[in-house]
Amino acid sequence: MEKEYLKSQLDEAALQLSEIIDKLKNQQDYDYTEFQIDIQHVIVHINTAYNIGTWSKEKLDKDYNDKFDELIRIPDDKYLIDHS
């Protein structure tokens, strides 16, 4: 598990969540479309962190860019998400 990379992804998600909360509190013109874009950014970082949880530094260096589209997808573990 590459903890520094995981921390980086989760830090980015936390920062974006904090920004969303601030916008909800302080911006009356914050609309649903902007919220969707912002929350998708959070989801990408969380999914990436989860999906690379068992990756080594070597695998990250080798495969991260090529596998990016797969890494940002929602995990399909049945106990995490009900697909019904």
C-alpha positions as a LaTeX table, in Angstrom:
\begin{tabular}{lrrr}
\hline
Residue & $x$ (\AA) & $y$ (\AA) & $z$ (\AA) \\
\hline
Met1 & 0.00 & 0.00 & 0.00 \\
Glu2 & 1.46 & 3.32 & $-1.10$ \\
Lys3 & 0.30 & 5.48 & 1.83 \\
Glu4 & 1.66 & 8.82 & 0.61 \\
Tyr5 & $-0.18$ & 8.51 & $-2.68$ \\
Leu6 & $-3.38$ & 7.43 & $-0.92$ \\
Lys7 & $-3.04$ & 10.36 & 1.46 \\
Ser8 & $-2.59$ & 12.71 & $-1.49$ \\
Gln9 & $-5.78$ & 11.47 & $-3.15$ \\
Leu10 & $-7.78$ & 11.70 & 0.08 \\
Asp11 & $-6.37$ & 15.15 & 0.88 \\
Glu12 & $-7.59$ & 16.33 & $-2.53$ \\
Ala13 & $-11.04$ & 14.85 & $-1.86$ \\
Ala14 & $-11.19$ & 16.50 & 1.58 \\
Leu15 & $-10.15$ & 19.86 & 0.15 \\
Gln16 & $-12.81$ & 19.67 & $-2.54$ \\
Leu17 & $-15.47$ & 18.67 & 0.03 \\
Ser18 & $-14.49$ & 21.63 & 2.18 \\
Glu19 & $-14.82$ & 23.92 & $-0.83$ \\
Ile20 & $-18.26$ & 22.49 & $-1.63$ \\
Ile21 & $-19.43$ & 23.09 & 1.93 \\
Asp22 & $-18.13$ & 26.66 & 1.82 \\
Lys23 & $-19.92$ & 27.28 & $-1.47$ \\
Leu24 & $-23.17$ & 25.87 & $-0.07$ \\
Lys25 & $-22.87$ & 28.15 & 2.96 \\
Asn26 & $-21.75$ & 31.32 & 1.21 \\
Gln27 & $-22.81$ & 31.37 & $-2.43$ \\
Gln28 & $-26.45$ & 31.79 & $-3.27$ \\
Asp29 & $-25.61$ & 31.35 & $-6.97$ \\
Tyr30 & $-24.00$ & 27.91 & $-6.48$ \\
Asp31 & $-26.17$ & 25.78 & $-8.73$ \\
Tyr32 & $-26.73$ & 22.07 & $-9.14$ \\
Thr33 & $-24.59$ & 21.81 & $-12.28$ \\
Glu34 & $-21.59$ & 23.31 & $-10.50$ \\
Phe35 & $-22.27$ & 21.05 & $-7.50$ \\
Gln36 & $-22.31$ & 17.98 & $-9.79$ \\
Ile37 & $-18.95$ & 18.90 & $-11.28$ \\
Asp38 & $-17.44$ & 19.52 & $-7.85$ \\
Ile39 & $-18.79$ & 16.31 & $-6.28$ \\
Gln40 & $-17.58$ & 14.27 & $-9.26$ \\
His41 & $-14.10$ & 15.62 & $-8.55$ \\
Val42 & $-14.40$ & 14.30 & $-4.97$ \\
Ile43 & $-15.63$ & 10.93 & $-6.21$ \\
Val44 & $-12.72$ & 10.58 & $-8.67$ \\
His45 & $-10.19$ & 11.04 & $-5.85$ \\
Ile46 & $-11.97$ & 8.65 & $-3.48$ \\
Asn47 & $-12.40$ & 5.99 & $-6.17$ \\
Thr48 & $-8.77$ & 6.32 & $-7.20$ \\
Ala49 & $-7.59$ & 5.94 & $-3.61$ \\
Tyr50 & $-9.75$ & 2.87 & $-3.11$ \\
Asn51 & $-8.84$ & 1.25 & $-6.42$ \\
Ile52 & $-5.07$ & 1.63 & $-5.95$ \\
Gly53 & $-5.10$ & 0.64 & $-2.30$ \\
Thr54 & $-3.05$ & $-2.49$ & $-2.90$ \\
Trp55 & $-0.76$ & $-1.07$ & $-5.59$ \\
Ser56 & 2.97 & $-0.77$ & $-5.05$ \\
Lys57 & 5.01 & 2.31 & $-5.98$ \\
Glu58 & 6.37 & 0.39 & $-8.95$ \\
Lys59 & 2.87 & $-0.46$ & $-10.22$ \\
Leu60 & 1.76 & 3.15 & $-9.74$ \\
Asp61 & 4.75 & 4.42 & $-11.70$ \\
Lys62 & 4.18 & 1.86 & $-14.46$ \\
Asp63 & 0.40 & 1.63 & $-14.83$ \\
Tyr64 & $-1.27$ & 4.72 & $-13.34$ \\
Asn65 & $-1.62$ & 6.76 & $-16.53$ \\
Asp66 & $-2.65$ & 3.79 & $-18.68$ \\
Lys67 & $-5.25$ & 2.60 & $-16.15$ \\
Phe68 & $-6.58$ & 6.03 & $-15.15$ \\
Asp69 & $-10.04$ & 5.53 & $-16.71$ \\
Glu70 & $-10.44$ & 2.29 & $-14.75$ \\
Leu71 & $-9.08$ & 3.76 & $-11.52$ \\
Ile72 & $-11.60$ & 6.57 & $-11.32$ \\
Arg73 & $-14.61$ & 4.26 & $-11.64$ \\
Ile74 & $-16.79$ & 3.36 & $-8.69$ \\
Pro75 & $-15.60$ & 0.09 & $-7.14$ \\
Asp76 & $-17.93$ & $-2.79$ & $-7.88$ \\
Asp77 & $-17.54$ & $-4.56$ & $-4.55$ \\
Lys78 & $-21.04$ & $-5.74$ & $-3.67$ \\
Tyr79 & $-20.73$ & $-4.83$ & $-0.01$ \\
Leu80 & $-19.96$ & $-1.21$ & $-0.86$ \\
Ile81 & $-22.57$ & $-0.46$ & $-3.46$ \\
Asp82 & $-26.02$ & $-1.85$ & $-4.06$ \\
His83 & $-26.34$ & $-2.11$ & $-7.85$ \\
Ser84 & $-29.95$ & $-3.22$ & $-7.76$ \\
\hline
\end{tabular}
